[in-house]
């Protein structure tokens, strides 16, 4: 169903490299992005330098739970990038992306590149290559065990491609240093998320805010976040 999804079992590393190189060639005509991309949440934009997600930089979303609405938080920005013809790369997401929900929420499957890896080094390599590719608008990475040196390589790659780099990390990672421009700690609420700004380069750290999201209907039918969870995968998790 999802023609552009990749896995290690189906494609080799060399094929993935060729794929990313092809996307780079197609993306050279894209207009350079602005320093920030509106998040679609006015209260959050008001607290962020540039008024949105920082482009050409890493953003860390810190939480010990997945499927609490973190993709809903990113959805307006991802939709905008897809409308502009940019591709969206997901690396080692905890669940199989649910294709019908992606299409329904304005994320066409032809703009999605889904990568599954078996080793942390492979995930970091894929993230670095994708962040450097001008055809790619956002790279979402769920890889664990990222050391400081790897974070700096990813930050440099994001600067090179002017890409939105999103790292999903555990809450404990907030105690570790990071070159990320923005670090947000997320806590689930009945109608959205509590967002605490742990670090904001040139902005306001320590502030908490409530971000309402379209989650009640999803939770009522047993899905934490329909953008991330395929029903069968979620039931087995």
FIDO-239204 format. One record per residue (C-alpha): residue in one letter; y, z, x; residue number from 1. Coordinates in steps of 0.2 Angstrom, whole numbers, always signed. Each point is the difference from the previous one (the first is absolute). Layout:
# residues N
> A:Y:Z:X:NUM;
...
This chain:
# residues 237
> X:+0:+0:+0:1;
> X:+12:+5:+14:2;
> X:-1:-15:+11:3;
> X:+12:+7:+14:4;
> X:-9:+16:+2:5;
> X:-8:+2:+17:6;
> X:-14:+12:+7:7;
> X:-8:+2:+16:8;
> X:-17:-5:-7:9;
> X:+7:-16:-6:10;
> X:+12:-5:+14:11;
> X:+1:+3:+19:12;
> X:+14:+7:+9:13;
> X:+4:-17:+8:14;
> X:+1:-8:-18:15;
> X:+12:+14:-5:16;
> X:+11:-4:+15:17;
> X:+0:-18:-5:18;
> X:+5:+5:-18:19;
> X:+15:+10:+6:20;
> X:+5:-13:+12:21;
> X:+0:-13:-14:22;
> X:+11:+12:-11:23;
> X:+12:+2:+14:24;
> X:+3:-19:+1:25;
> X:+3:-1:-19:26;
> X:+12:+14:+1:27;
> X:+12:-6:+13:28;
> X:+12:-8:-13:29;
> X:+2:+17:-9:30;
> X:+18:+7:-1:31;
> X:+2:+16:+10:32;
> X:-1:+15:-10:33;
> X:+13:+14:-3:34;
> X:-2:+17:+10:35;
> X:-6:+8:-16:36;
> X:-9:-5:-16:37;
> X:+4:+8:-17:38;
> X:-14:+12:-5:39;
> X:+4:-3:-18:40;
> X:+3:+19:-3:41;
> X:+18:+3:+0:42;
> X:-1:+19:+4:43;
> X:-11:-4:+16:44;
> X:+11:-15:+5:45;
> X:+16:+12:-1:46;
> X:-8:+11:+14:47;
> X:-6:-13:+12:48;
> X:+10:-9:+13:49;
> X:+4:-18:-5:50;
> X:-5:+4:-18:51;
> X:-19:-3:+1:52;
> X:-16:-1:+10:53;
> X:+5:-4:+18:54;
> X:-5:-17:+6:55;
> X:-6:-3:+18:56;
> X:-6:+18:+0:57;
> X:-14:+11:-5:58;
> X:+0:+11:-15:59;
> X:-13:+14:-1:60;
> X:-6:+6:-17:61;
> X:-8:+17:+3:62;
> X:-13:+7:-13:63;
> X:-18:+7:+0:64;
> X:-3:-9:-16:65;
> X:-1:-18:-3:66;
> X:+3:-9:-17:67;
> X:+13:+12:-5:68;
> X:+13:-14:-3:69;
> X:+5:-5:+18:70;
> X:-3:-18:-4:71;
> X:+10:+1:-16:72;
> X:+14:+7:+11:73;
> X:-1:-15:+11:74;
> X:-2:-13:-15:75;
> X:+18:-6:-2:76;
> X:+2:-4:+18:77;
> X:-17:-8:+1:78;
> X:+4:-11:-15:79;
> X:+16:-5:+8:80;
> X:-8:-5:+16:81;
> X:-13:-10:-10:82;
> X:+13:-9:-10:83;
> X:+8:-5:+17:84;
> X:-16:-8:+5:85;
> X:-5:+13:+12:86;
> X:-18:+6:+2:87;
> X:-6:+18:-2:88;
> X:-13:+7:+12:89;
> X:-11:+15:-5:90;
> X:-11:+7:+14:91;
> X:-14:+12:-3:92;
> X:+6:+6:-17:93;
> X:-11:+14:-7:94;
> X:-6:-10:-15:95;
> X:-2:-18:-4:96;
> X:+16:-7:-7:97;
> X:-1:-4:-19:98;
> X:+4:-18:-1:99;
> X:+4:+0:-19:100;
> X:+13:+14:+2:101;
> X:+8:-8:+15:102;
> X:+3:-16:-10:103;
> X:+6:+9:-15:104;
> X:+12:+10:+10:105;
> X:+8:-16:+9:106;
> X:-10:+0:+16:107;
> X:-8:-18:+0:108;
> X:-17:+0:+9:109;
> X:+5:-14:+11:110;
> X:+13:+11:+8:111;
> X:-13:+14:+4:112;
> X:-10:+1:+17:113;
> X:-12:+14:-1:114;
> X:-8:+5:+16:115;
> X:-15:+12:+2:116;
> X:-4:+6:+18:117;
> X:-14:+11:+7:118;
> X:+9:+7:+15:119;
> X:+18:+8:+2:120;
> X:+4:-12:+14:121;
> X:-3:-15:-11:122;
> X:+11:+7:-13:123;
> X:+14:+3:+12:124;
> X:-2:-17:+7:125;
> X:+1:-8:-17:126;
> X:+15:+10:-5:127;
> X:+9:-4:+16:128;
> X:-3:-19:-2:129;
> X:+5:+0:-18:130;
> X:+16:+10:+3:131;
> X:+5:-13:+12:132;
> X:-3:-15:-12:133;
> X:+16:-6:-8:134;
> X:-10:-6:-15:135;
> X:-5:+17:-4:136;
> X:+12:+11:-10:137;
> X:-9:+17:+0:138;
> X:-15:+8:+9:139;
> X:-9:+15:-8:140;
> X:-11:+9:+11:141;
> X:-12:+14:-4:142;
> X:-7:+2:+17:143;
> X:-3:+18:+6:144;
> X:+0:+7:+18:145;
> X:+16:-9:+6:146;
> X:+6:+7:+16:147;
> X:+19:-1:+6:148;
> X:-3:-15:+11:149;
> X:-7:-10:-14:150;
> X:+14:+5:-12:151;
> X:+13:-6:+13:152;
> X:-9:-17:+1:153;
> X:+0:-1:-19:154;
> X:+19:+4:+0:155;
> X:+4:-13:+13:156;
> X:-11:-13:-10:157;
> X:+10:+4:-16:158;
> X:+16:-2:+9:159;
> X:-6:-17:+7:160;
> X:-5:-7:-17:161;
> X:+14:+9:-11:162;
> X:-15:+6:-11:163;
> X:-2:+15:-11:164;
> X:-13:+10:+8:165;
> X:-8:+14:-11:166;
> X:-12:+13:+7:167;
> X:-10:+11:-11:168;
> X:-4:+16:+9:169;
> X:-6:+17:-4:170;
> X:+13:+14:-3:171;
> X:-5:+9:+17:172;
> X:+7:-15:+9:173;
> X:+18:+6:-5:174;
> X:-3:+13:+15:175;
> X:-2:-14:+12:176;
> X:+14:-10:+8:177;
> X:+2:-18:-6:178;
> X:+12:-14:+4:179;
> X:+0:-5:-18:180;
> X:+17:-3:-8:181;
> X:-4:+9:-16:182;
> X:-13:+13:-4:183;
> X:-3:+6:-18:184;
> X:-12:+13:-6:185;
> X:-7:-3:-18:186;
> X:-6:+12:-13:187;
> X:-7:-6:-17:188;
> X:+10:+5:-16:189;
> X:-6:-3:-18:190;
> X:+13:-14:-2:191;
> X:+2:-6:+18:192;
> X:+2:+7:+18:193;
> X:+10:+13:+9:194;
> X:+6:-8:+16:195;
> X:+6:+11:+14:196;
> X:+9:-9:+14:197;
> X:-7:+7:+16:198;
> X:+9:-12:+12:199;
> X:+13:-14:-4:200;
> X:+8:-8:+15:201;
> X:+19:+1:-3:202;
> X:-3:+8:-17:203;
> X:-4:+16:-9:204;
> X:-15:+10:+5:205;
> X:-7:+14:-10:206;
> X:+6:-6:-17:207;
> X:-13:+0:-14:208;
> X:+2:-11:-16:209;
> X:-11:-4:-15:210;
> X:-4:-18:-2:211;
> X:-7:-5:-17:212;
> X:-14:-13:-1:213;
> X:-10:-9:-12:214;
> X:-15:+11:+2:215;
> X:-5:+9:-17:216;
> X:-9:-15:-7:217;
> X:-10:-3:+16:218;
> X:-5:+18:+1:219;
> X:-5:+0:-19:220;
> X:-13:-14:+3:221;
> X:-7:+9:+16:222;
> X:+9:-10:+13:223;
> X:+11:+9:+13:224;
> X:+9:-16:+5:225;
> X:-6:-17:-7:226;
> X:+8:-9:+14:227;
> X:-12:+8:+12:228;
> X:-16:+5:-9:229;
> X:-13:-12:-7:230;
> X:-8:+9:-14:231;
> X:-18:-1:+7:232;
> X:+6:+5:+17:233;
> X:+10:+15:-7:234;
> X:-15:+6:-10:235;
> X:-11:+0:+16:236;
> X:+13:+9:+10:237;
